[in-house]
């Protein structure tokens, strides 16, 4: 199998005590390639055939991998391909934004099986958490109707909300969510759902979605610029999501924008000019309007001087941000994604080009410097759901490093 195309996979290790890492490597290889034989897996992961056979048997026994019909090619023995079992694991993703909360349920391969949405009531997290718990319960009920086995195969609840985290901010600042960040959210939701709960910022969640089922799938170095109510970036470095010391890596919306003498503008946080919130203010739209994206798409679809001016300003700022990110991180690609209407995303992509000269321009490039990823209000919730799957099954250098260190003690 797969003689005609390269197999994408990370290397395992035959070092003693690394079986958990090798399981993750094999699951990741099957996720990236769809189906592989034991011989394919051994070649791609640098593991011995016996190690691969042992792990395949374990994964089959755990309900994570299934065999397909044997395939005969040439005169050799037929080979049996293996694939991931979508029903092997499930996770819930929760997005909490300023005015709305969304839930997504996914399976092991990232397919969306159920979703829900609700407006957050006034009164902050003390009142909003009840709405969130009800929404999670409804989503789990809907999922159980589709996949009854999900009740026993949940790997966690991922939460995504705007950052930055842990900084001093006015509770009334519309750009921050200080009240929610100061609320014991993880403890409350863990107690209310019985699930393992983790938190990340919305840009990191969008990058997780791109890594698992989007434009960054199979890439080890990618920057995902998330444009939603605010602006941020998810950093995929060496195949892992880089979070920083306090979970605030990639908060490019906090970078001060370039002053433009011709327009009389002064330095301000970048997201005050490049975000759906800033466009909504210009267009006189309510960011809490459930039909906001439809309204923006309708206005952007026709000639509108306000949209044109915003797109020009946003493209000017993003050109500089992309050039800076490329210079610092040397990614394989930069992905523009987020909760923005598709029509607006296309206008913005056109305006950003041509990109500024950068170290990313080289002869060996096979992937565009900039490409469009998810442009969907559900992108953050999808990424939040993908995070528990990724955390449970993806190979991580940090995990094997801990194993090797422990073995040396």
C-alpha positions in Angstrom: 0.0 0.0 0.0 0.9 3.6 -0.4 3.9 2.9 -2.7 2.9 5.8 -5.0 2.8 8.5 -2.4 4.9 9.5 0.6 3.5 8.6 4.0 3.3 11.5 6.5 4.2 10.4 10.0 6.4 11.2 13.0 9.1 8.9 14.2 8.5 6.6 17.1 11.3 5.2 19.3 12.3 1.7 20.1 13.7 3.0 23.4 12.3 1.1 26.5 9.4 2.8 28.3 8.1 4.8 25.4 5.1 2.7 24.4 2.6 5.5 25.2 4.5 7.8 22.8 4.6 5.2 20.1 0.8 4.6 20.4 0.3 8.3 19.8 2.7 8.3 16.8 0.7 5.4 15.2 -2.6 7.1 15.8 -1.3 10.3 14.3 0.0 8.5 11.2 -3.4 6.9 10.7 -5.1 10.2 11.1 -2.8 11.9 8.5 -2.8 9.1 5.9 -6.3 7.5 6.3 -5.2 3.9 6.3 -1.9 2.1 6.5 -0.7 -1.5 6.7 1.6 -2.7 9.5 4.6 -2.6 7.1 3.7 1.0 6.1 3.5 2.0 9.8 6.9 0.4 10.5 8.6 2.1 7.6 7.0 5.5 8.3 7.5 5.6 12.1 11.0 3.8 12.3 9.5 1.3 14.7 10.2 -2.4 14.5 7.6 -4.7 12.9 7.0 -6.4 16.3 6.5 -3.1 18.1 4.0 -2.0 15.4 2.1 -5.4 15.7 1.9 -5.2 19.4 0.6 -1.6 19.4 -1.9 -2.4 16.6 -3.3 -5.2 18.7 -3.6 -2.9 21.7 -5.4 -0.2 19.7 -7.8 -2.8 18.2 -8.5 -4.1 21.7 -9.2 -0.5 22.9 -11.6 0.1 20.0 -9.4 2.9 18.5 -8.3 1.0 15.3 -10.0 -1.4 12.9 -8.7 -3.6 10.1 -10.0 -3.4 6.6 -10.1 -6.1 3.8 -6.7 -7.4 2.9 -5.1 -6.0 -0.3 -2.9 -8.0 -2.6 -0.4 -6.2 -4.8 2.0 -8.1 -7.0 3.1 -11.6 -6.0 3.7 -10.9 -2.3 1.6 -11.7 0.6 -1.6 -9.6 0.9 -1.4 -6.7 3.4 -4.1 -5.6 5.8 -4.8 -1.9 6.1 -5.8 -0.3 9.3 -7.8 2.8 10.0 -9.0 4.9 13.0 -12.4 4.1 14.4 -14.3 7.4 14.6 -16.4 6.1 17.5 -13.3 5.4 19.5 -13.4 8.7 21.3 -15.5 11.8 21.7 -15.0 15.3 23.0 -17.0 18.5 23.6 -15.8 21.9 22.7 -17.2 25.1 24.3 -16.7 28.6 23.0 -17.4 31.5 25.4 -17.5 34.9 23.8 -18.7 38.3 24.9 -22.3 37.7 23.8 -22.7 34.1 22.8 -21.7 30.6 23.7 -21.4 27.6 21.4 -20.8 23.9 21.8 -19.5 21.3 19.4 -19.3 17.5 19.8 -16.7 15.7 17.7 -15.4 12.1 17.3 -11.9 10.7 17.1 -11.2 11.9 13.6 -12.7 15.4 14.2 -16.1 15.0 12.5 -18.7 17.3 14.0 -21.7 15.3 15.2 -23.7 17.8 17.3 -23.7 21.5 18.0 -25.6 24.1 20.0 -25.7 27.8 20.5 -27.2 30.2 23.1 -27.0 33.9 23.9 -25.3 34.7 27.2 -27.6 36.5 29.6 -26.6 39.8 31.3 -25.1 39.4 34.7 -21.7 37.9 34.0 -20.5 34.3 34.7 -22.7 33.9 37.8 -25.8 33.8 35.5 -24.1 32.7 32.3 -22.7 29.5 33.7 -26.2 28.0 34.1 -26.9 28.7 30.4 -23.6 27.0 29.5 -24.2 23.9 31.6 -27.7 23.6 30.0 -26.2 23.9 26.5 -23.5 21.3 27.2 -26.2 18.9 28.6 -28.3 19.4 25.4 -25.3 18.8 23.2 -24.4 15.6 25.0 -28.0 14.4 24.8 -28.1 15.1 21.0 -24.7 13.2 20.6 -26.0 10.2 22.6 -28.9 10.0 20.2 -26.4 9.7 17.3 -23.6 7.8 19.0 -24.9 6.0 22.2 -21.3 4.7 22.9 -20.2 8.3 23.4 -21.4 8.2 27.1 -18.5 5.9 27.9 -15.8 7.4 25.6 -15.5 11.1 26.4 -11.9 12.3 26.7 -12.7 15.8 27.9 -14.3 19.2 27.5 -12.2 21.9 25.8 -13.0 25.6 26.5 -12.0 28.5 24.4 -12.4 32.2 25.2 -10.7 35.5 24.4 -7.4 36.3 26.2 -5.1 37.6 27.3 -5.3 35.7 30.6 -4.1 36.8 34.0 -3.6 40.5 33.4 -5.2 43.5 35.2 -8.2 44.7 33.2 -11.3 46.8 33.9 -14.3 44.5 34.3 -16.2 46.8 32.0 -13.6 46.8 29.2 -15.5 45.4 26.2 -12.3 44.0 24.7 -11.5 41.9 27.8 -13.5 39.2 29.7 -12.1 39.9 33.1 -15.2 38.8 35.0 -15.2 35.4 33.3 -11.4 35.0 33.8 -11.7 35.7 37.5 -14.6 33.2 37.9 -13.8 29.6 38.9 -14.9 28.4 35.5 -13.0 25.2 35.1 -13.9 24.0 38.6 -17.6 24.8 38.1 -17.8 23.1 34.7 -15.8 20.1 35.8 -18.2 19.6 38.7 -21.2 20.2 36.5 -20.2 17.8 33.7 -17.9 15.3 35.3 -15.4 15.8 32.5 -11.7 16.8 32.4 -11.8 20.5 31.5 -9.0 22.6 30.0 -8.9 26.2 28.8 -7.2 28.0 25.9 -7.6 31.3 24.1 -9.8 31.5 21.0 -6.9 32.0 18.6 -5.2 28.8 19.9 -8.4 26.9 19.5 -8.8 28.1 15.9 -5.2 26.9 15.3 -6.1 23.5 16.9 -9.0 23.2 14.4 -6.7 24.0 11.5 -4.1 21.5 12.7 -6.6 18.6 13.2 -8.9 19.0 10.2 -8.0 22.2 8.4 -5.2 23.9 6.4 -2.5 23.1 8.9 -3.3 19.4 8.8 0.0 17.5 8.5 2.2 20.6 9.0 4.7 21.0 11.8 5.3 24.8 11.5 2.3 27.1 10.9 0.9 30.4 12.1 -2.8 30.8 12.3 -4.0 34.4 12.4 -7.5 34.4 14.0 -9.7 37.3 13.1 -13.0 37.3 15.1 -14.4 39.8 17.6 -10.7 40.5 18.4 -7.5 39.4 16.8 -4.9 36.8 17.8 -2.6 34.1 16.4 -2.2 30.4 17.2 1.4 29.2 16.9 2.1 25.6 15.8 5.8 25.0 16.3 7.4 21.6 15.9 4.0 20.1 15.5 2.7 21.4 18.9 0.7 24.4 19.9 3.0 26.9 21.6 1.1 28.6 24.5 3.8 30.7 26.2 4.4 31.1 30.0 0.9 32.2 30.8 -1.1 30.9 27.9 -1.0 34.2 26.1 1.4 33.4 23.2 0.1 34.9 19.9 -1.8 37.8 21.3 -1.0 39.9 18.3 -4.1 42.0 18.8 -2.3 43.7 21.7 0.5 44.8 19.4 0.4 48.6 18.8 -0.7 49.4 15.3 1.3 51.5 12.9 0.5 55.3 13.0 -0.7 56.6 9.7 -0.1 60.4 9.3 -2.2 60.7 6.2 -5.3 59.5 8.1 -4.5 61.2 11.3 -4.6 57.9 13.3 -2.4 57.1 16.3 -1.0 54.0 17.8 -3.6 51.7 19.3 -4.0 47.9 19.9 -4.1 46.2 16.5 -7.5 44.6 17.2 -9.1 48.0 17.6 -8.6 48.4 13.9 -8.5 44.8 12.7 -11.5 42.8 14.1 -15.1 42.1 13.6 -15.8 44.4 16.6 -14.1 47.3 14.9 -15.9 46.7 11.6 -19.3 46.4 13.4 -18.7 49.7 15.1 -18.0 51.3 11.7 -21.1 49.8 10.2 -23.3 50.6 13.2 -24.1 46.9 13.8 -24.6 45.2 17.2 -21.9 42.6 17.8 -24.5 40.6 19.8 -26.9 40.4 16.8 -27.4 36.6 16.0 -27.5 37.6 12.3 -24.3 39.7 12.5 -22.3 37.6 10.0 -25.1 37.6 7.5 -25.5 41.3 7.8 -21.8 41.9 7.2 -21.7 39.6 4.2 -24.7 41.4 2.7 -23.0 44.8 3.1 -19.6 43.5 1.9 -21.2 42.0 -1.2 -22.0 45.3 -2.6 -20.0 48.5 -3.1 -19.7 50.1 0.4 -17.1 52.7 1.1 -17.0 51.9 4.8 -16.2 48.2 4.1 -13.6 49.2 1.5 -11.9 51.6 3.9 -11.8 49.0 6.7 -10.5 46.3 4.4 -7.7 48.6 3.2 -6.7 49.5 6.8 -6.9 45.9 8.0 -4.8 44.6 5.0 -2.2 47.3 5.7 -1.8 46.1 9.3 -1.9 42.4 8.5 0.8 42.7 5.8 3.2 44.0 8.5 2.0 41.4 11.0 2.5 38.5 8.6 6.0 39.7 7.6 6.9 40.0 11.3 5.6 36.5 12.1 7.4 35.0 9.2 10.7 36.7 10.2 10.4 35.5 13.8 9.0 31.9 13.4 9.9 30.9 9.8 6.6 28.9 9.4 5.7 26.7 6.5 2.7 28.8 5.9 0.5 31.5 7.5 -3.2 30.8 7.7 -5.9 33.5 7.9 -8.9 32.1 9.7 -11.6 32.9 12.2 -15.2 33.9 12.8 -15.6 36.2 9.9 -18.0 35.9 6.9 -16.6 34.2 3.9 -17.2 37.1 1.6 -15.3 39.5 3.9 -12.5 36.9 4.2 -12.1 36.9 0.4 -11.9 40.7 0.2 -9.3 40.7 2.9 -7.2 38.0 1.2 -7.2 39.9 -2.1 -6.3 43.2 -0.4 -3.4 41.7 1.6 -1.7 40.6 -1.6 1.0 41.2 -2.7 2.6 40.2 0.5 5.6 42.2 1.8 9.1 40.8 1.0 10.2 38.3 3.6 12.5 35.4 4.4 9.5 33.2 3.5 10.2 33.7 -0.2 12.5 30.9 -1.3 12.8 28.5 -4.3 11.9 25.4 -2.4 8.5 26.7 -1.3 5.6 24.3 -2.2 2.9 25.8 0.1 1.6 29.3 -0.3 3.0 31.9 2.1 -0.6 32.8 3.0 -3.8 30.7 2.7 -7.3 30.9 3.8 -8.5 28.5 6.6 -11.8 28.2 8.4 -14.0 31.2 8.1 -16.8 30.1 10.2 -18.3 31.4 13.5 -18.1 27.8 14.8 -14.3 27.5 14.1 -13.3 28.3 17.7 -15.8 25.7 19.1 -14.5 23.1 16.7 -10.9 23.8 17.9 -12.0 23.7 21.5 -13.5 20.2 20.9 -10.4 19.1 19.0 -8.1 20.0 21.9 -9.0 17.1 24.2 -8.7 14.7 21.2 -5.3 16.2 20.4 -4.1 16.2 24.0 -5.1 12.6 24.5 -3.8 11.1 21.2 -1.3 13.4 19.4 2.4 12.7 19.8 4.2 15.4 21.7 7.9 16.0 22.0 7.4 17.3 25.6 5.9 13.9 26.6 8.7 11.8 25.3 11.2 14.2 26.8 9.7 13.7 30.2 9.8 9.9 29.7 13.4 10.0 28.7 14.3 12.2 31.7 12.4 10.0 34.1 14.2 6.9 32.8 17.6 8.6 33.3 17.0 9.3 37.0 
